[in-house]
Amino acid sequence: MARYRGPRIKVCRALGVVLPGLTTAATLDRPYPPGQHGMRRRGKTSDYRDRLMEKQKLRMHFGVLERQFKRYVAEASRRKGPSGRNLLTDLESRLDNVVWRLGLAATIPAARQLVVHRHILVDGQRVDRPSFSVKPGQVVSVREKSLSKPFIQLALEASTARVRPDYLEFDPAKATGKMISAPEAEDLPFEVNTQAVIEFYSQQL
């Protein structure tokens, strides 16, 4: 499946925010849009552009293609409750995101690779689909045969310093984590206007 493989910092600069799922950079050295005229002051943006930027923040952070992201929005809009909160819950529950949030990978693309290469188990069963939705009570762990691999060991060492959201618990000694509750909108590691995202697709659904 096609994925974005271009410059990641360039995307963050264009969107005006560091996307922690896309890059390990803590801050932007050049906090202005890329390009020859990036440092020039821009006029007032349109409502459409503002909504587009909010949508792109989520899409690029979670590494979801446009068609798939639109399906997430449609599903979130059909369910009871605020559509924006439903959307963030669905995205945060993706297996590749959970693996990253547990500290087993530095970025979501790296976590996706772990999942696709069958290093990750859910409730003891091997799952190789990054979009798999983890439910509260399910246990996410590293496959026993993969524990001896150097990159897994390095990730486990680094995971001890990782700040995790309240909906997850993790035991680095056992390389096992558990989703103890459904993710909330407040668990997203950066600011985003979810209502603007829903409004962006309001004419398309």
C-alpha positions, -999 to +999 in steps of 0.1 A: +000+000+000+012+035-008+026+055+021+041+090+024+079+086+021+089+122+016+106+147+039+088+145+073+100+178+088+089+196+056+053+183+063+055+195+099+066+229+088+039+232+063+013+223+089+029+244+116+031+217+142+054+189+152+037+156+145+052+132+171+039+101+152+057+111+121+091+124+134+112+122+165+120+159+163+109+178+195+107+212+179+110+228+145+143+246+139+126+267+112+090+273+125+077+287+092+064+270+060+090+256+036+098+272+003+113+304-010+086+326+005+080+307+037+092+335+060+069+361+045+038+370+064+007+354+050-027+370+047-059+357+063-065+321+053-098+308+041-121+285+061-115+257+036-077+259+041-081+259+079-102+228+077-078+212+052-048+218+075-066+203+105-075+172+085-039+169+072-025+170+107-044+139+117-039+121+084-001+126+083+003+119+120-014+085+118-001+077+083-035+071+069-043+074+032-071+098+021-096+071+011-091+052+044-093+084+064-126+093+048-140+059+059-129+066+095-148+099+094-179+083+079-179+056+106-173+082+133-202+103+120-226+073+120-220+064+157-236+080+187-217+108+204-196+137+191-182+127+157-148+143+164-143+124+196-154+091+179-128+098+152-099+103+175-109+072+195-108+051+163-075+065+152-058+061+186-070+025+188-051+015+157-026-012+164+003+006+149-005+037+170-008+016+202+026-001+195+041+034+191+024+047+222+037+018+243+072+028+233+081-001+211+089+021+181+101+057+177+075+066+152+042+053+138+058+043+105+084+023+125+056+007+145+037-002+113+068-020+101+069-041+134+033-051+129+036-059+092+067-080+099+047-101+124+066-091+156+035-081+175+008-102+192-027-092+203-041-115+231-014-141+221-024-141+184-001-127+157-016-097+140+000-082+109-026-055+101-016-020+113-053-008+111-064-035+135-085-018+162-074-027+197-102-029+223-101-022+260-088-053+279-068-066+250-031-073+256-004-062+231+030-079+233+061-087+213+064-122+199+088-143+219+111-152+190+114-114+183+126-105+218+162-114+210+165-091+181+187-061+187+163-034+175+136-048+199+160-047+228+169-011+220+132-002+218+125-018+252+154+001+268+142+034+253+105+026+263+113+030+300+116+068+295+085+071+273+055+090+287+024+069+280-013+079+278-036+069+307-054+044+286-023+021+283-002+002+308+031-014+299+056-038+315+090-034+297+104-065+315+077-087+298+074-065+267+036-066+273+011-038+273-026-036+278-053-011+268-072-005+301-098+019+287-109+035+254-087+064+242-101+099+247-097+130+225-075+145+252-050+117+247-039+131+213-003+144+217-010+177+198-038+202+193-063+196+165-097+210+158-117+178+152-149+198+144-131+214+115-121+179+102-157+167+103-169+199+086-143+194+058-160+161+049-196+172+056-204+177+019-187+145+008-204+120+031 
